[in-house]
Amino acid sequence: MSDEVRTAGADATGNRMARASATATAPSAWPSRRLRRIFCLDDFETAARRFLPRPLFGYVAGATENNVTLTDNRAVFDEIGLMPRVLVDVSARSQETTLFGRRYAAPFGIAPMGIAALMGYRGDLALARAASRANIVNVMSGSSLIRLEEVAAAAPESWFQIYVPNESPRVAALVDRIAAAGFETLVVTVDSSVVPNRENNVRAGFKTPLEPNLSLLWQGMIHPFWVFEVFLRTLIRHGMPCFENNQAEKGVPIVSRTVARDFSGRERFDWAELDRVRERWRGTLVLKGILNPEDARRAREHGADGIIVSNHGGRQLDGVPSPMRVLAAVKAAAGDMPVMIDSGFRRGTDILKALALGADYVFIGRPFNYAAAVAGEAGVDHAIALMMAELKADMGLIGINRLAEMGPEFLFGQGWWR
């Protein structure tokens, strides 16, 4: 990251502010400079912490209660070692993979992340376009601020993630809208029936909608690059962002003193309601948020085409296991359904460990959100390229040419995953 960005919060000289002001109507002139010091996905978090106002960074980085699950999502990878094979010709390495009959360039994609367009300018589009160029999966979040039709037009191969509304007619209307936009894969999040205790977000000053106050004003003042490059640029070109896709109709604005989001009714979402979604949705149906093997069995019985083993990045129930700890058991229960996974992935070696335990695909969330915030589409392109290069090198070092070769024989440690 450049000196300009590192010192943006403190340096408010007239010349620097004039250059920042110009970005309210023009793309950033410095994405390449900002990426000079980005060598791995973790570096994006450091850069985003400086760029984003504290409430926004806290929303992305934060989890629930004591962060037990958030911590375990990373700790689990340290418990699993890799046992390489040597003197293997690895000159023909390929990380291509097939999922639901489509060939992708890598076994990782972009997880759905809410309000991405508040972190980086037109964030949902930046993520979708970069994923499309790289030929990896991008999942658009239902809690997004750009109309799903716009993203579908820009990257029609994207998937769409839905938080099921609180009434069956609303569910039907939203599902029909998603299908009409051209999405072919619907990801139903099933681990968010109740709003969790995200006290860490409250401590950071975040809520939705954001309420204008002196603290928020101060955060804008000490993060001028975000104000001009993201917030004002969005406001001038597109108006106040709103939650566009939680329902079939437009939702509440992201900044307001007078309105509140309605999270009620998800408590009623059950297998019977899922059956109604399955009946209405003719495309590929994926359930996200599975941890219990019994739920994997039921998902298959109720017509799901695939599942994502996930604890929502530690953002729902604190104290649940990392998806890696239950992956092998869930895979055994899922039968022939594709089993995908997310939560805590940061390295190529993390991906290889998941593939060795039976995962068909891996999703990465927060780092791509940070990348879009720091440098827009160029940042997401850079993050994808870093992961592809890292994974290719790791494949060579462990001694495989194809991802299908990666099995539990390449793992060592306590063996709790067997």
N, C-alpha and C positions, 0 to 999 in steps of 0.2 A: 504494500500500500504506500502511496506517495506521501511526502511530507505535508502537502496541501491538505490531504484528507485527514491525516493524523492530527493536525492542529486546527481543524476547522472549528471545533467547539470554542477555542480560545481566541483565535485570530479573526478579528472583525474589522480589519482595515478597509478603507473605502474601495481600494482596487480589488481586493479579494471579494468583497460583497457585490461589486458591480459585475464581476465575472460570474458569480453564483446567480445573480438576478437574471442574467441572460438565459439561464437554463429553464426559466419558467415557460418559455415558448420554444426552446430548442433542446435537442438531446445533449447529454453531458459530453464535454470535449475531452474528458479524462478517463474513460473506462480502462484504456490500456495501461495508463499509469497506475491506476488503482490495483491492477492485477499483477504488477511486477513483483510484489512480495507475497503473493498467494501461491503456495507450493503444495498444499493439501486442503482437504475440506475443512479441517479445524481452523485454518487461517481465515476463512470467510467469517466465522463467528467473531473472531477478534476484530476484524474490520467492521463488521456490522454493529458491534457494540459501540464503536466510536461514531458511526454514521447515524444510527437511529435514535430518536428520542427514547428516554428510559422506559416509558410505559409500553412502547411498541416492541422494543427489544425484550422487555420482560414478558410480554405476551408470547413471543415466539420461543424464548428460551425456557420459560417457566413450566412447571408441572403442578402436581397437587401435594398438599400437606407436607410431609417430611421428605419428599423426593426419593423415597426408598426405591420405587420402581424405576424412576429416571436413572438413578445411580446403577441399579442392577443391569439396565439395558446396555451399559458400557462394560461393567465389571465382568459380565459373563464371557466376553471374548478373551479376557486374560486367563480364563480357566481352561481354555481349549487351545492346545498347541498344534503345530503342524509338523508332520513327519515327511520330508521330501524324499524323492528318489533322484539319484544322480546318473550321469552317463546316459541320459535319454535325449534323443534328437527332438528338440522342441522348436525347430525352425519353422514349423507349419502351424503355429498357434492361432486359434480362432476363438473368439468369445461370443460368436453368434449363438442364438438360442431361438427356440420356437415356443410360442405360447398361444393357445387357442387357434392354432393353424396359421399364425402369422410369424414370419421370420424377423427377429430383432437383432440389432447390431451388438447388443450387450445384455447381460442378465440382470441389469438393474434399471430402475426407472424412477420417476418423480412422484412421490406420495402427495395426496391432496392436502393442501394447506389453506386455511381460511384467511381472508382479508389480505391476500398476497399483494393486491394492488395498492394497499396502504403502506407496505414496506418498500416496494420499488414501483416506479412508474409503470402502470398497466401490467402489473406483475404476472397476472394469470396468462396474458398473451406472451410475455417474455418466456415464461416457463414452457408453454405449449409450443411456441415456434422453435425454441432451442431443441426440445425433445424431438420434434418432427424432423429437423435437420439431421439430428444424430441417429434417428430411427430407434428410439427407445420409447417406452410407455410413459405418458404423462396422464395423471389423474387430476381432473379439475375438481376443486372443492365446491360443495353446495353452499358453503358460507363465503362465497366470493362476491366481489364488487363490480365485476364486469359481466354483462349478459352472456349466458351460456351460448346463445346463438352466434355471438361474435367470435368466441373461441372456437366453436365448431367450424365456422367458416374459415378461420385461419389455420386450424390444424384438425381436420376432420377425423383423424385416426385417434384423437384423444378419448380417454374414458371419462365418465362423469360419476362423481360420488354424491350420494344423496343422504340427508338426514330426513327420515320419513316424517311427513307432517302429522298433525294430531287428529285428523279426521280422514276417513276413507275417500270422500269426494275430493279433498285436497290432494291426497296421495295420487289418485287417478289423474287429476289435472296436471300435476307436476310430471308424472311419468310420461304422459302423452306429450307434454312440451319438450321433454328431453329427447324422446324418440323423433319428434317432428324436426328437431334441430339437426338430426343426423348422427347422434351418438349411437354406437353399436354395443358398447359395454357399459353396464350400470353397476356401480359399486355401492352396496347398501351398508352403511355403518351400523353395527348392531350392538356396540358397547357404550352407547351414550343415551340410555333411556332416562337418566337422571342427571341434572347439572351437578358436576363434581365440586368439591371444595377447593377452588383455585385461589386460596388466600394469597399466594405469592403474586398473582396478577394484581390483586387489590393493593398489596404493599408497594408494587411498582407504579401504581396509579392508573392501571388499565381497567376499563369496563367497556361494554358495547351496549348502546352507542357511547362514544367518548363524550364526556361532558366538558364544555369549554370552562376553564378556570385559570387562575393565575399560575398554578403549577404547570399546566399544559402550555400556557403562553411562554413561560420561562424555558421549558424544554425546547420549544420552537426557536427561541432566541439563541440558545447555545448549540443548536443543530441547524444552522442556516442552510447547509447544502441539502438536507432532507426537505426543508420547507420549500425551497425554490425548485429543486429537481423533481420532487414527488408531489407534495401537497398542492402548492400553488399551480404547478403545471397541469395537474389533474383538474383542479377547480376551474382554471381558465378555459381549458379545452373541452371538458366533459361535465362540468358542474359538480355538485357535492356527491361523492360516491354513496351508493345505497347497497344494501344487501339485495342482490338482484335475483337470486336463484334458490332461496330457501323454500319458496312457494311458487306456484304458477304465476303469481302476480308480483309486482315490485314490492320490496320490503322497506324497512326503515333506513334512514340515512346513518352514516357511520359517525357523524358528529351531530349531537342534538342535546338540548336541555330539556325537551318536553316529551320525547317519545321513548319507549322501551321495547326491547325485543321480547317476543313471546316464546318461551322455551317449554311451555306446558304441553301435556298430552303425549309426550313420548313414552311415558310410563305404560301406556296401553299397547305399545308395539310388541307383538308376540308372533309366534309361528303362524297363526291363522292369518294375521295381517300380511306376513311375508308371502303366504300362499296367494293372496290377492295381488301382490306386486308381481309375483312370478307369472300369474295368469295374464296380467296386462302387458308385461314386458316381454317382447318377442326376441330380444337380442341376448347377448351373453350376460349372465347374472353372477356377480361375485359378492360374497359376504365378507366384510372387513371387521375385525375385532374378535376373532375366534381364538380362544386359549384352551378350552376344555375339549379333549378328544370326543366326548359324547356330543358336544355341539357340532363338531365336524361331521359326525355320522348323521345327525339330524339335518344338517345343511344339505347333504347329499340326498337324503330321503325327500326333502322338500323342494328339490329341483334346482339347487344352486349348481352352477357350472364350475365354480372355483371358490377358494377361500383365501383370505389374507390373515395369517397368524399375526396378531397385533395387540398391544396394550395401549394404543393411541399415543405412543411416544411418552408414556408415563403420565398422561394428562387426564386420566379418568380415575379409576380406583387405585389408590396407593397401596402397595404391598403385594400386588399380583406379580407373577414371575415374568422374567424376560421371555419373549417369544422363543428365543433359542433354547430355553430349558425345556419347553414342551413340544418343540418342533417334531422330533422323531415320533412321539406318541400321536400327535395330531396327524402326521403323515400316514401312519399305519391305519388310523381310523378313517381317513378321507377316501380310501380306495383309489380309483383312477382319476379323481378330480385334481386339477393343478392346485398345488399348495404354494402360495406366495407368503412373504414375510416382510415386516418392517420393524422399526423401533431400535434406534441406537447404532445403525450402520454408518461407518465413517471411512473404512479402509477396504482395499481390494481383498486383503486377507479375511476380513469379516465376511465378505460375500462368499469366498471359497469355503469357509467353515459352514455357512448356511447351506450351500449346495451339497457339501459332503453329508449333511444330515437330512437331505431329501428335499430341500426347497427347490421349486422350479423357477422362482424369480424373486428378486429383492427390491424393495422400495426404500428410498431415502428421502427424508423430508426437510428438516430444519436447514441443513447446509445449502440446499438449492434455494430456499427462501432467502437466506442471507446473501447468496450470490446474486440473486435478482435485485436485492436492495442495494448492494454495493456497486454493481456495474451493469444492471439491466440484462438484456439478452447476451451481451458479451460476457458478463459474469457467469451466466448459466452455461454458455458454450464452454467457458474455461473450466468450470466445475466438472462437466461431463468429460471433457478431454483428459483432465487429471485422473479421473477414476478409470477411464478406459486404459490409459497408459500404465497406471499402477496395477490394474488387474492383469494386463498382458504380461508385465514383468513378473508378477507373482506366479502366474501360471508356469512361466519358464523356470522359475526358481524351485517350484515344487515338483516339476517334472511331468506336466501334462500338456497335450495339444488341444484337447477338446474338453468342454465343461462336463460332458457326460462321464468323463474318466474320473471325476472327483468324487471319491467315496469315503466312508468312515475309516478305511485303512490309512488314509493320509492324516488322521487325527491322533493325538496322544494327550494324556492327562489322566484325570480321575475316572474318566469313562462313565460319568453319570448320565450321559446322553444315550447310552446304548440300551 
